[in-house]
Amino acid sequence: MALRIREARHGGGLTWLGALVMIVSACATPAPATTPAPTLRLTRCQVAKSTAEARCGTLEVFEDRAAKTGRVIPINILVLPALTERPAPDPIFVLAGGPGFGAASAVDGNVVDFFRPMRRQRDVVFVDQRGTGESHRLSCPQAAGVGASTPFGEMLPADRIRACREALEKTADLRLYTTSIAMDDVDDVRAALGYSTINLYGVSYGSLAAMEYLRRHPRRVRSLALGGVATPAQKLPLQFAAGAQAALDHLLADCAADEPCRGAFPDLAADLATVLTRFDAGPVTFDLPRATGETAEHVSLSQALFAEHLRLMLYSLRSASRVPLILHRTAAGDWGPFARAASPRRALPPTFALGMYLSVTCSESIAVITEEEIVQAARGSFVGEDRTRVHVRACREWPRGAVPAAFYEPVASAVPALLLSGELDAATPAHYATTLARGLPNARQVLIRNAAHEYFADCLRDLVAEFFAQGSARDLDTRCVETLRRPPFVTR
C-alpha cells in the first residue's frame, strides 16, 4: 500500500472499532488478503457556518501508487463523529460529484444538517479525492472564467486548457488522477482510520466512484446509497444531449398540463424552435443592461453556449421553473431573462478542480467515444453535438491515464444498495440506475417523479439514513417521494 503517515493515532480521538463483514461479490476484483494497519491522528477542526464537532486529518499517499516512490500528495479527510457513545463500527464514506469537487473541503453547516440523521449511529467520513479540495487540487487559474473569457464566450478554449496543463505538469503527473487510482486512496483512508468495512454514499459522479470502490475492494463494503447514478457507460459528456432533451420534454409536458403555465405559454415547442432558428446565421448578439447602471454589456452568444446554459437550468427544479418564461421571452426577441439566468453559471466555481475533471474525463470517457456515437447521441436533441465535440477538442490538450479494462464492465455484487433516480434528471437519467441494478440483486431503485439532478430533499435524506440503519432497502417506506412537487412555473 503506497502511503505515508505523518502523525500517530490520537488516543483520545474517535472510536475506530471494526468488525469484518464478508460480502460475496461476483465478477469483481478481490481486495488484498491482508491490509497493513497504519494509524492516523485526527484533530479537532472548525466547520464553516456550524458549531458541529469535527475531526480532520491528512493522509499522505504516493502520487504514483504503482511505483510506490516519488511525489507524495495529501489526502484531506474530515470526520463528523456519530452522535452516540457507541457508534456502529462501519461509518458512512461520502464521495463528491463532479468530477472535480472535494467532499471534505465542502463541509459546512448545511452539510452538517443534512447528515445529522445518518450520524445517530455512525461516523460520517468525507474525503477530498486526489486532485480536488485540499488533496493536491488540480486548479486551473489560467482557465478562470472558462466559458466567460469573453461575454458568454467559448467553452473550454484550447489555449487556456493548454496553459493550465503546462502549469499543472510542474507539480503533478496528470495521468495519475483517474477514478480507479483515487478509490485505492480512499481504501487507504479506511485502513488508516481503523475501519474494517464501510458504507458508501455518492451522488452523480460520486456514485460512479462508489461503484469503482466496490469493484476494487468488495469485501470492505457493507452497503451503498447512490443518487443520480452515473456509470462508465454514460461516457460523459456524450449522453448529456439525450438526458437534457428528455428533461426538457418532461418540462414542456408539465407546463402543458398546468393551467397557468399553459395559459401564459401555449406553444413552448414552437418558442424553442423559433429561438434555435435564430442561430442559423451564426451567433446572436444583444445588449445586456448591467444592474449597476453602467454601460450595457454587448453579448455574442453561440448556439452551443445557449444550449449548454439551457441544459444546466434543467439541473434544478427551481431554475427549471423559469425556463418556459425564458423560452417565450427569448422567442419574442427579449434575451434579458435568459442572460440573467445564465450569468451566474458563466464562470467555474473556485472550488472546482478543472484539471482533475479533465484528467478523469479525458482518460475514462473521451478516450472511448467514437465519431458515430457523437452523431447518434445528439440526434433529436436541442443540445446537439457541440457539447461533446468541445470536450473532445479540450482533451487533445490533456494527457490520458491508463484505465483498467474492468472499469467498463458491469459490477456484480450482493451488497445492499439504494438507488435514487429523478425522473426529471437531465444529467443522470434513471435508466443508468436500472441497468446498474441488474448486477445488484439486493438493490432497490426508487424513481422520484418530481426530482431533477438534486437529491437533498428531507424525504430522500431520511430514506438514506434509514437504509444505512437497516442495512437493507427491502422494507423502506418510500411513500414520501410521492409528496415531492415541482415548484410552480414562473409566468411573469
One Martini backbone bead per residue (centre of mass of N, CA, C, O) as a GRO file, in nm:
protein
  492
    1MET     BB    1   0.093   0.038   0.026
    2ALA     BB    2   0.083   0.376  -0.078
    3LEU     BB    3   0.212   0.528   0.214
    4ARG     BB    4   0.203   0.801   0.452
    5ILE     BB    5   0.251   0.884   0.795
    6ARG     BB    6   0.267   1.172   0.998
    7GLU     BB    7   0.081   1.057   1.236
    8ALA     BB    8  -0.032   0.957   1.523
    9ARG     BB    9  -0.254   0.828   1.710
   10HIS     BB   10  -0.529   0.951   1.888
   11GLY     BB   11  -0.634   0.833   2.187
   12GLY     BB   12  -0.885   1.064   2.226
   13GLY     BB   13  -1.056   0.996   1.998
   14LEU     BB   14  -1.209   0.814   1.802
   15THR     BB   15  -1.394   0.527   1.744
   16TRP     BB   16  -1.224   0.233   1.575
   17LEU     BB   17  -1.415   0.000   1.536
   18GLY     BB   18  -1.402  -0.344   1.403
   19ALA     BB   19  -1.588  -0.556   1.159
   20LEU     BB   20  -1.583  -0.821   0.959
   21VAL     BB   21  -1.754  -0.814   0.645
   22MET     BB   22  -1.869  -1.053   0.432
   23ILE     BB   23  -1.880  -1.003   0.078
   24VAL     BB   24  -2.035  -1.122  -0.191
   25SER     BB   25  -1.854  -1.086  -0.512
   26ALA     BB   26  -1.917  -1.089  -0.831
   27CYS     BB   27  -1.706  -1.005  -1.077
   28ALA     BB   28  -1.458  -0.914  -0.885
   29THR     BB   29  -1.197  -0.760  -0.750
   30PRO     BB   30  -1.016  -0.848  -0.502
   31ALA     BB   31  -0.902  -0.789  -0.215
   32PRO     BB   32  -0.666  -0.791  -0.020
   33ALA     BB   33  -0.595  -1.015   0.224
   34THR     BB   34  -0.412  -0.785   0.338
   35THR     BB   35  -0.389  -0.502   0.574
   36PRO     BB   36  -0.239  -0.263   0.677
   37ALA     BB   37  -0.218  -0.078   1.011
   38PRO     BB   38  -0.244   0.221   1.012
   39THR     BB   39  -0.224   0.549   1.154
   40LEU     BB   40  -0.441   0.837   1.240
   41ARG     BB   41  -0.451   1.165   1.317
   42LEU     BB   42  -0.706   1.351   1.473
   43THR     BB   43  -0.835   1.682   1.475
   44ARG     BB   44  -0.970   1.949   1.558
   45CYS     BB   45  -1.233   2.125   1.370
   46GLN     BB   46  -1.375   2.368   1.165
   47VAL     BB   47  -1.698   2.445   1.063
   48ALA     BB   48  -1.862   2.607   0.846
   49LYS     BB   49  -2.139   2.740   0.976
   50SER     BB   50  -2.060   2.581   1.257
   51THR     BB   51  -2.058   2.387   1.582
   52ALA     BB   52  -1.954   2.132   1.501
   53GLU     BB   53  -1.804   1.841   1.554
   54ALA     BB   54  -1.468   1.779   1.434
   55ARG     BB   55  -1.237   1.581   1.228
   56CYS     BB   56  -0.895   1.608   1.113
   57GLY     BB   57  -0.688   1.505   0.823
   58THR     BB   58  -0.376   1.363   0.678
   59LEU     BB   59  -0.297   1.162   0.399
   60GLU     BB   60  -0.017   1.009   0.261
   61VAL     BB   61   0.052   0.957  -0.088
   62PHE     BB   62   0.130   0.824  -0.372
   63GLU     BB   63   0.092   0.927  -0.680
   64ASP     BB   64   0.251   0.661  -0.757
   65ARG     BB   65   0.134   0.364  -0.665
   66ALA     BB   66   0.298   0.157  -0.832
   67ALA     BB   67   0.592   0.266  -0.759
   68LYS     BB   68   0.630   0.372  -0.459
   69THR     BB   69   0.739   0.659  -0.560
   70GLY     BB   70   0.800   0.987  -0.502
   71ARG     BB   71   0.546   1.170  -0.504
   72VAL     BB   72   0.361   1.332  -0.246
   73ILE     BB   73   0.016   1.334  -0.138
   74PRO     BB   74  -0.268   1.472  -0.007
   75ILE     BB   75  -0.541   1.351   0.203
   76ASN     BB   76  -0.841   1.485   0.282
   77ILE     BB   77  -1.006   1.482   0.612
   78LEU     BB   78  -1.350   1.447   0.742
   79VAL     BB   79  -1.514   1.404   1.064
   80LEU     BB   80  -1.837   1.309   1.171
   81PRO     BB   81  -1.942   1.214   1.455
   82ALA     BB   82  -2.120   1.028   1.630
   83LEU     BB   83  -2.433   1.060   1.834
   84THR     BB   84  -2.269   0.835   2.005
   85GLU     BB   85  -2.088   0.628   2.225
   86ARG     BB   86  -2.185   0.365   2.026
   87PRO     BB   87  -2.081   0.311   1.742
   88ALA     BB   88  -2.075   0.188   1.459
   89PRO     BB   89  -1.813   0.026   1.278
   90ASP     BB   90  -1.958   0.148   1.008
   91PRO     BB   91  -1.921   0.397   0.814
   92ILE     BB   92  -1.971   0.691   0.620
   93PHE     BB   93  -1.881   0.747   0.289
   94VAL     BB   94  -1.812   1.045   0.105
   95LEU     BB   95  -1.874   1.117  -0.244
   96ALA     BB   96  -1.818   1.334  -0.483
   97GLY     BB   97  -1.883   1.520  -0.741
   98GLY     BB   98  -1.867   1.586  -1.116
   99PRO     BB   99  -1.574   1.599  -1.162
  100GLY     BB  100  -1.394   1.828  -0.899
  101PHE     BB  101  -1.502   1.776  -0.616
  102GLY     BB  102  -1.496   1.806  -0.277
  103ALA     BB  103  -1.595   1.682   0.036
  104ALA     BB  104  -1.445   1.801   0.285
  105SER     BB  105  -1.423   2.111   0.182
  106ALA     BB  106  -1.763   2.132   0.173
  107VAL     BB  107  -1.809   2.147   0.466
  108ASP     BB  108  -2.100   2.264   0.635
  109GLY     BB  109  -2.384   2.342   0.787
  110ASN     BB  110  -2.564   2.204   0.573
  111VAL     BB  111  -2.421   1.931   0.577
  112VAL     BB  112  -2.459   1.870   0.872
  113ASP     BB  113  -2.769   1.867   0.865
  114PHE     BB  114  -2.807   1.642   0.654
  115PHE     BB  115  -2.629   1.414   0.831
  116ARG     BB  116  -2.755   1.380   1.112
  117PRO     BB  117  -2.927   1.114   1.088
  118MET     BB  118  -2.663   0.936   1.017
  119ARG     BB  119  -2.522   1.000   1.316
  120ARG     BB  120  -2.673   0.824   1.525
  121GLN     BB  121  -2.464   0.558   1.451
  122ARG     BB  122  -2.246   0.720   1.264
  123ASP     BB  123  -1.987   0.795   1.104
  124VAL     BB  124  -1.875   1.068   0.888
  125VAL     BB  125  -1.683   1.054   0.584
  126PHE     BB  126  -1.466   1.291   0.426
  127VAL     BB  127  -1.319   1.298   0.091
  128ASP     BB  128  -1.064   1.427  -0.090
  129GLN     BB  129  -1.000   1.370  -0.384
  130ARG     BB  130  -0.766   1.346  -0.588
  131GLY     BB  131  -0.743   1.686  -0.712
  132THR     BB  132  -0.913   1.799  -0.468
  133GLY     BB  133  -0.941   2.048  -0.275
  134GLU     BB  134  -0.685   1.944  -0.032
  135SER     BB  135  -0.583   1.720  -0.267
  136HIS     BB  136  -0.403   1.839  -0.481
  137ARG     BB  137  -0.527   2.057  -0.650
  138LEU     BB  138  -0.642   2.095  -0.999
  139SER     BB  139  -0.612   2.393  -1.084
  140CYS     BB  140  -0.729   2.671  -1.326
  141PRO     BB  141  -0.646   2.992  -1.345
  142GLN     BB  142  -0.611   3.012  -1.659
  143ALA     BB  143  -0.944   2.923  -1.668
  144ALA     BB  144  -1.080   3.149  -1.551
  145GLY     BB  145  -1.393   3.181  -1.681
  146VAL     BB  146  -1.469   2.954  -1.834
  147GLY     BB  147  -1.710   3.063  -2.071
  148ALA     BB  148  -1.609   3.394  -1.995
  149SER     BB  149  -1.373   3.535  -2.151
  150THR     BB  150  -1.614   3.620  -2.293
  151PRO     BB  151  -1.913   3.700  -2.356
  152PHE     BB  152  -2.027   3.410  -2.368
  153GLY     BB  153  -1.797   3.217  -2.427
  154GLU     BB  154  -1.592   2.981  -2.481
  155MET     BB  155  -1.561   2.649  -2.432
  156LEU     BB  156  -1.280   2.520  -2.352
  157PRO     BB  157  -1.025   2.667  -2.440
  158ALA     BB  158  -0.730   2.560  -2.568
  159ASP     BB  159  -0.527   2.772  -2.457
  160ARG     BB  160  -0.612   2.739  -2.154
  161ILE     BB  161  -0.571   2.438  -2.127
  162ARG     BB  162  -0.274   2.439  -2.199
  163ALA     BB  163  -0.181   2.628  -1.970
  164CYS     BB  164  -0.274   2.447  -1.742
  165ARG     BB  165  -0.106   2.200  -1.804
  166GLU     BB  166   0.175   2.334  -1.788
  167ALA     BB  167   0.145   2.413  -1.488
  168LEU     BB  168   0.070   2.133  -1.355
  169GLU     BB  169   0.321   1.959  -1.457
  170LYS     BB  170   0.517   2.072  -1.229
  171THR     BB  171   0.324   1.907  -0.981
  172ALA     BB  172   0.197   1.684  -1.189
  173ASP     BB  173   0.059   1.372  -1.289
  174LEU     BB  174  -0.220   1.368  -1.496
  175ARG     BB  175  -0.248   1.040  -1.518
  176LEU     BB  176  -0.297   1.004  -1.173
  177TYR     BB  177  -0.646   1.091  -1.153
  178THR     BB  178  -0.816   0.851  -1.145
  179THR     BB  179  -1.059   0.662  -1.008
  180SER     BB  180  -0.909   0.402  -0.933
  181ILE     BB  181  -0.680   0.536  -0.776
  182ALA     BB  182  -0.860   0.697  -0.576
  183MET     BB  183  -0.996   0.442  -0.440
  184ASP     BB  184  -0.732   0.348  -0.308
  185ASP     BB  185  -0.708   0.587  -0.124
  186VAL     BB  186  -0.971   0.539   0.031
  187ASP     BB  187  -0.873   0.269   0.148
  188ASP     BB  188  -0.647   0.393   0.310
  189VAL     BB  189  -0.829   0.556   0.492
  190ARG     BB  190  -0.981   0.328   0.616
  191ALA     BB  191  -0.731   0.191   0.742
  192ALA     BB  192  -0.619   0.442   0.901
  193LEU     BB  193  -0.903   0.453   1.076
  194GLY     BB  194  -0.990   0.137   1.147
  195TYR     BB  195  -1.171   0.016   0.924
  196SER     BB  196  -1.326  -0.266   0.780
  197THR     BB  197  -1.604  -0.130   0.712
  198ILE     BB  198  -1.829   0.034   0.473
  199ASN     BB  199  -2.022   0.303   0.367
  200LEU     BB  200  -2.173   0.439   0.068
  201TYR     BB  201  -2.193   0.789  -0.057
  202GLY     BB  202  -2.329   0.890  -0.383
  203VAL     BB  203  -2.337   1.157  -0.628
  204SER     BB  204  -2.313   1.099  -0.933
  205TYR     BB  205  -1.993   1.064  -0.963
  206GLY     BB  206  -1.996   0.935  -0.676
  207SER     BB  207  -2.130   0.670  -0.779
  208LEU     BB  208  -1.905   0.574  -0.961
  209ALA     BB  209  -1.688   0.568  -0.742
  210ALA     BB  210  -1.831   0.364  -0.557
  211MET     BB  211  -1.831   0.129  -0.764
  212GLU     BB  212  -1.522   0.117  -0.789
  213TYR     BB  213  -1.471   0.045  -0.501
  214LEU     BB  214  -1.633  -0.217  -0.502
  215ARG     BB  215  -1.466  -0.359  -0.719
  216ARG     BB  216  -1.178  -0.331  -0.559
  217HIS     BB  217  -1.337  -0.356  -0.246
  218PRO     BB  218  -1.574  -0.572  -0.165
  219ARG     BB  219  -1.508  -0.651   0.152
  220ARG     BB  220  -1.556  -0.329   0.253
  221VAL     BB  221  -1.874  -0.346   0.191
  222ARG     BB  222  -2.196  -0.308   0.321
  223SER     BB  223  -2.310  -0.039   0.167
  224LEU     BB  224  -2.514   0.156  -0.081
  225ALA     BB  225  -2.582   0.504  -0.169
  226LEU     BB  226  -2.745   0.638  -0.465
  227GLY     BB  227  -2.743   0.941  -0.665
  228GLY     BB  228  -2.752   0.989  -0.971
  229VAL     BB  229  -2.661   0.761  -1.165
  230ALA     BB  230  -2.334   0.675  -1.270
  231THR     BB  231  -2.156   0.551  -1.561
  232PRO     BB  232  -1.928   0.458  -1.796
  233ALA     BB  233  -2.153   0.434  -2.025
  234GLN     BB  234  -2.208   0.746  -2.046
  235LYS     BB  235  -1.970   0.913  -2.149
  236LEU     BB  236  -1.871   1.177  -2.056
  237PRO     BB  237  -2.090   1.397  -2.239
  238LEU     BB  238  -2.262   1.227  -2.443
  239GLN     BB  239  -2.557   1.204  -2.272
  240PHE     BB  240  -2.657   1.498  -2.234
  241ALA     BB  241  -2.850   1.538  -2.470
  242ALA     BB  242  -3.067   1.325  -2.400
  243GLY     BB  243  -3.121   1.413  -2.107
  244ALA     BB  244  -3.211   1.705  -2.170
  245GLN     BB  245  -3.444   1.638  -2.359
  246ALA     BB  246  -3.612   1.476  -2.158
  247ALA     BB  247  -3.644   1.706  -1.950
  248LEU     BB  248  -3.779   1.905  -2.146
  249ASP     BB  249  -4.022   1.730  -2.219
  250HIS     BB  250  -4.135   1.725  -1.935
  251LEU     BB  251  -4.170   2.028  -1.906
  252LEU     BB  252  -4.367   2.072  -2.140
  253ALA     BB  253  -4.584   1.880  -2.028
  254ASP     BB  254  -4.626   2.020  -1.752
  255CYS     BB  255  -4.713   2.291  -1.867
  256ALA     BB  256  -4.959   2.184  -2.032
  257ALA     BB  257  -5.094   2.071  -1.748
  258ASP     BB  258  -5.072   2.375  -1.659
  259GLU     BB  259  -5.274   2.633  -1.661
  260PRO     BB  260  -5.090   2.885  -1.624
  261CYS     BB  261  -4.871   2.794  -1.826
  262ARG     BB  262  -5.050   2.743  -2.073
  263GLY     BB  263  -5.166   3.033  -2.086
  264ALA     BB  264  -4.882   3.181  -2.121
  265PHE     BB  265  -4.762   2.905  -2.292
  266PRO     BB  266  -4.902   2.743  -2.559
  267ASP     BB  267  -4.601   2.711  -2.742
  268LEU     BB  268  -4.297   2.604  -2.660
  269ALA     BB  269  -4.189   2.448  -2.902
  270ALA     BB  270  -4.201   2.694  -3.091
  271ASP     BB  271  -4.018   2.875  -2.929
  272LEU     BB  272  -3.764   2.701  -2.952
  273ALA     BB  273  -3.750   2.695  -3.260
  274THR     BB  274  -3.714   2.998  -3.292
  275VAL     BB  275  -3.451   3.026  -3.139
  276LEU     BB  276  -3.276   2.824  -3.306
  277THR     BB  277  -3.310   2.976  -3.579
  278ARG     BB  278  -3.140   3.230  -3.501
  279PHE     BB  279  -2.859   3.051  -3.546
  280ASP     BB  280  -2.825   3.000  -3.855
  281ALA     BB  281  -2.632   3.275  -3.896
  282GLY     BB  282  -2.528   3.257  -3.604
  283PRO     BB  283  -2.459   3.448  -3.371
  284VAL     BB  284  -2.608   3.619  -3.112
  285THR     BB  285  -2.694   3.962  -3.051
  286PHE     BB  286  -2.677   4.164  -2.743
  287ASP     BB  287  -2.794   4.373  -2.484
  288LEU     BB  288  -2.688   4.393  -2.135
  289PRO     BB  289  -2.793   4.515  -1.867
  290ARG     BB  290  -2.677   4.665  -1.580
  291ALA     BB  291  -2.737   4.687  -1.245
  292THR     BB  292  -2.540   4.950  -1.204
  293GLY     BB  293  -2.583   5.135  -1.481
  294GLU     BB  294  -2.397   5.068  -1.680
  295THR     BB  295  -2.284   4.978  -1.952
  296ALA     BB  296  -2.379   4.772  -2.167
  297GLU     BB  297  -2.354   4.441  -2.255
  298HIS     BB  298  -2.203   4.279  -2.518
  299VAL     BB  299  -2.348   3.996  -2.677
  300SER     BB  300  -2.212   3.678  -2.793
  301LEU     BB  301  -2.412   3.396  -2.897
  302SER     BB  302  -2.404   3.069  -2.910
  303GLN     BB  303  -2.568   2.779  -2.950
  304ALA     BB  304  -2.398   2.607  -2.760
  305LEU     BB  305  -2.426   2.797  -2.508
  306PHE     BB  306  -2.726   2.806  -2.493
  307ALA     BB  307  -2.767   2.500  -2.452
  308GLU     BB  308  -2.595   2.473  -2.196
  309HIS     BB  309  -2.760   2.664  -2.015
  310LEU     BB  310  -3.027   2.519  -2.047
  311ARG     BB  311  -2.932   2.251  -1.932
  312LEU     BB  312  -2.851   2.362  -1.647
  313MET     BB  313  -3.140   2.460  -1.568
  314LEU     BB  314  -3.243   2.146  -1.540
  315TYR     BB  315  -3.107   2.055  -1.265
  316SER     BB  316  -3.319   2.253  -1.139
  317LEU     BB  317  -3.640   2.321  -1.047
  318ARG     BB  318  -3.612   2.621  -0.998
  319SER     BB  319  -3.478   2.700  -1.269
  320ALA     BB  320  -3.688   2.547  -1.450
  321SER     BB  321  -3.939   2.734  -1.380
  322ARG     BB  322  -3.818   2.962  -1.598
  323VAL     BB  323  -3.806   2.842  -1.888
  324PRO     BB  324  -4.072   2.922  -2.024
  325LEU     BB  325  -4.024   3.227  -2.006
  326ILE     BB  326  -3.754   3.233  -2.153
  327LEU     BB  327  -3.848   3.116  -2.424
  328HIS     BB  328  -4.072   3.320  -2.484
  329ARG     BB  329  -3.901   3.582  -2.471
  330THR     BB  330  -3.684   3.498  -2.675
  331ALA     BB  331  -3.873   3.457  -2.919
  332ALA     BB  332  -3.944   3.782  -2.895
  333GLY     BB  333  -3.630   3.910  -2.841
  334ASP     BB  334  -3.581   3.864  -2.523
  335TRP     BB  335  -3.263   3.807  -2.354
  336GLY     BB  336  -3.264   3.880  -2.053
  337PRO     BB  337  -3.366   3.629  -1.891
  338PHE     BB  338  -3.145   3.443  -1.990
  339ALA     BB  339  -2.890   3.604  -1.908
  340ARG     BB  340  -2.956   3.620  -1.603
  341ALA     BB  341  -2.966   3.308  -1.558
  342ALA     BB  342  -2.670   3.250  -1.682
  343SER     BB  343  -2.451   3.425  -1.540
  344PRO     BB  344  -2.380   3.245  -1.281
  345ARG     BB  345  -2.257   3.013  -1.503
  346ARG     BB  346  -1.996   3.145  -1.650
  347ALA     BB  347  -1.827   3.042  -1.404
  348LEU     BB  348  -1.621   2.869  -1.232
  349PRO     BB  349  -1.587   2.749  -0.943
  350PRO     BB  350  -1.323   2.770  -0.718
  351THR     BB  351  -1.366   2.456  -0.616
  352PHE     BB  352  -1.305   2.366  -0.901
  353ALA     BB  353  -1.123   2.093  -1.066
  354LEU     BB  354  -1.042   2.097  -1.385
  355GLY     BB  355  -0.799   1.907  -1.403
  356MET     BB  356  -0.942   1.659  -1.285
  357TYR     BB  357  -1.173   1.647  -1.485
  358LEU     BB  358  -0.983   1.591  -1.729
  359SER     BB  359  -0.835   1.340  -1.624
  360VAL     BB  360  -1.093   1.171  -1.613
  361THR     BB  361  -1.250   1.220  -1.887
  362CYS     BB  362  -1.019   1.176  -2.093
  363SER     BB  363  -0.959   0.878  -1.995
  364GLU     BB  364  -1.268   0.745  -1.953
  365SER     BB  365  -1.436   0.879  -2.206
  366ILE     BB  366  -1.310   1.017  -2.460
  367ALA     BB  367  -1.128   0.765  -2.538
  368VAL     BB  368  -1.425   0.592  -2.612
  369ILE     BB  369  -1.528   0.786  -2.827
  370THR     BB  370  -1.713   0.805  -3.116
  371GLU     BB  371  -1.830   0.949  -3.395
  372GLU     BB  372  -2.098   0.792  -3.409
  373GLU     BB  373  -2.188   0.860  -3.118
  374ILE     BB  374  -2.212   1.162  -3.143
  375VAL     BB  375  -2.434   1.165  -3.357
  376GLN     BB  376  -2.645   0.980  -3.218
  377ALA     BB  377  -2.674   1.123  -2.932
  378ALA     BB  378  -2.776   1.412  -3.068
  379ARG     BB  379  -3.024   1.319  -3.187
  380GLY     BB  380  -3.301   1.530  -3.125
  381SER     BB  381  -3.134   1.762  -2.982
  382PHE     BB  382  -3.070   2.083  -2.862
  383VAL     BB  383  -2.762   2.036  -2.803
  384GLY     BB  384  -2.609   1.846  -2.968
  385GLU     BB  385  -2.257   1.808  -3.054
  386ASP     BB  386  -2.083   2.035  -2.917
  387ARG     BB  387  -2.029   1.944  -2.625
  388THR     BB  388  -1.849   1.703  -2.707
  389ARG     BB  389  -1.649   1.840  -2.904
  390VAL     BB  390  -1.525   2.035  -2.703
  391HIS     BB  391  -1.411   1.813  -2.520
  392VAL     BB  392  -1.234   1.674  -2.726
  393ARG     BB  393  -1.050   1.917  -2.781
  394ALA     BB  394  -0.945   1.953  -2.492
  395CYS     BB  395  -0.815   1.655  -2.476
  396ARG     BB  396  -0.577   1.718  -2.675
  397GLU     BB  397  -0.435   1.887  -2.419
  398TRP     BB  398  -0.447   1.604  -2.258
  399PRO     BB  399  -0.354   1.363  -2.064
  400ARG     BB  400  -0.363   1.003  -2.042
  401GLY     BB  401  -0.472   0.753  -1.856
  402ALA     BB  402  -0.491   0.451  -1.725
  403VAL     BB  403  -0.752   0.201  -1.780
  404PRO     BB  404  -0.917  -0.046  -1.672
  405ALA     BB  405  -1.111  -0.276  -1.825
  406ALA     BB  406  -1.309  -0.324  -1.577
  407PHE     BB  407  -1.439  -0.039  -1.560
  408TYR     BB  408  -1.655  -0.120  -1.810
  409GLU     BB  409  -1.777  -0.325  -1.630
  410PRO     BB  410  -2.006  -0.475  -1.471
  411VAL     BB  411  -2.130  -0.486  -1.150
  412ALA     BB  412  -2.116  -0.758  -0.909
  413SER     BB  413  -2.336  -0.767  -0.617
  414ALA     BB  414  -2.471  -0.834  -0.275
  415VAL     BB  415  -2.502  -0.563  -0.185
  416PRO     BB  416  -2.669  -0.328  -0.049
  417ALA     BB  417  -2.895  -0.101  -0.239
  418LEU     BB  418  -2.958   0.252  -0.303
  419LEU     BB  419  -3.151   0.397  -0.578
  420LEU     BB  420  -3.169   0.730  -0.692
  421SER     BB  421  -3.424   0.868  -0.921
  422GLY     BB  422  -3.482   1.123  -1.149
  423GLU     BB  423  -3.712   1.195  -1.394
  424LEU     BB  424  -3.569   1.507  -1.432
  425ASP     BB  425  -3.283   1.414  -1.503
  426ALA     BB  426  -3.033   1.554  -1.717
  427ALA     BB  427  -2.760   1.385  -1.633
  428THR     BB  428  -2.894   1.111  -1.470
  429PRO     BB  429  -3.072   0.896  -1.580
  430ALA     BB  430  -3.256   0.620  -1.470
  431HIS     BB  431  -3.138   0.390  -1.662
  432TYR     BB  432  -2.866   0.353  -1.516
  433ALA     BB  433  -2.979   0.225  -1.258
  434THR     BB  434  -3.128  -0.008  -1.389
  435THR     BB  435  -2.874  -0.141  -1.505
  436LEU     BB  436  -2.710  -0.167  -1.242
  437ALA     BB  437  -2.923  -0.352  -1.084
  438ARG     BB  438  -2.866  -0.625  -1.237
  439GLY     BB  439  -2.592  -0.666  -1.045
  440LEU     BB  440  -2.799  -0.604  -0.782
  441PRO     BB  441  -3.002  -0.805  -0.600
  442ASN     BB  442  -3.001  -0.585  -0.333
  443ALA     BB  443  -3.152  -0.371  -0.496
  444ARG     BB  444  -3.315  -0.036  -0.490
  445GLN     BB  445  -3.525   0.151  -0.694
  446VAL     BB  446  -3.605   0.505  -0.681
  447LEU     BB  447  -3.859   0.682  -0.835
  448ILE     BB  448  -3.871   1.038  -0.893
  449ARG     BB  449  -4.084   1.244  -1.036
  450ASN     BB  450  -3.986   1.526  -0.864
  451ALA     BB  451  -3.668   1.507  -0.984
  452ALA     BB  452  -3.359   1.606  -1.037
  453HIS     BB  453  -3.014   1.702  -0.993
  454GLU     BB  454  -3.134   1.645  -0.683
  455TYR     BB  455  -3.069   1.480  -0.337
  456PHE     BB  456  -3.179   1.687  -0.061
  457ALA     BB  457  -3.426   1.604   0.050
  458ASP     BB  458  -3.562   1.505   0.336
  459CYS     BB  459  -3.679   1.242   0.233
  460LEU     BB  460  -3.410   1.129   0.113
  461ARG     BB  461  -3.238   1.147   0.362
  462ASP     BB  462  -3.415   0.953   0.537
  463LEU     BB  463  -3.385   0.708   0.356
  464VAL     BB  464  -3.080   0.680   0.381
  465ALA     BB  465  -3.068   0.654   0.688
  466GLU     BB  466  -3.246   0.399   0.706
  467PHE     BB  467  -3.076   0.221   0.528
  468PHE     BB  468  -2.818   0.223   0.701
  469ALA     BB  469  -2.953   0.113   0.958
  470GLN     BB  470  -3.060  -0.163   0.819
  471GLY     BB  471  -2.898  -0.273   0.554
  472SER     BB  472  -3.172  -0.223   0.382
  473ALA     BB  473  -3.430  -0.175   0.113
  474ARG     BB  474  -3.683  -0.358   0.135
  475ASP     BB  475  -3.855  -0.193   0.393
  476LEU     BB  476  -3.889   0.075   0.276
  477ASP     BB  477  -4.053   0.385   0.312
  478THR     BB  478  -4.137   0.569   0.000
  479ARG     BB  479  -4.390   0.771   0.005
  480CYS     BB  480  -4.258   1.060   0.017
  481VAL     BB  481  -4.196   1.097  -0.292
  482GLU     BB  482  -4.502   1.170  -0.363
  483THR     BB  483  -4.476   1.473  -0.226
  484LEU     BB  484  -4.311   1.575  -0.445
  485ARG     BB  485  -4.274   1.897  -0.608
  486ARG     BB  486  -4.306   2.112  -0.845
  487PRO     BB  487  -4.257   2.414  -0.892
  488PRO     BB  488  -4.388   2.682  -0.986
  489PHE     BB  489  -4.434   2.849  -1.257
  490VAL     BB  490  -4.297   3.115  -1.421
  491THR     BB  491  -4.502   3.383  -1.588
  492ARG     BB  492  -4.352   3.702  -1.500
   0.00000   0.00000   0.00000
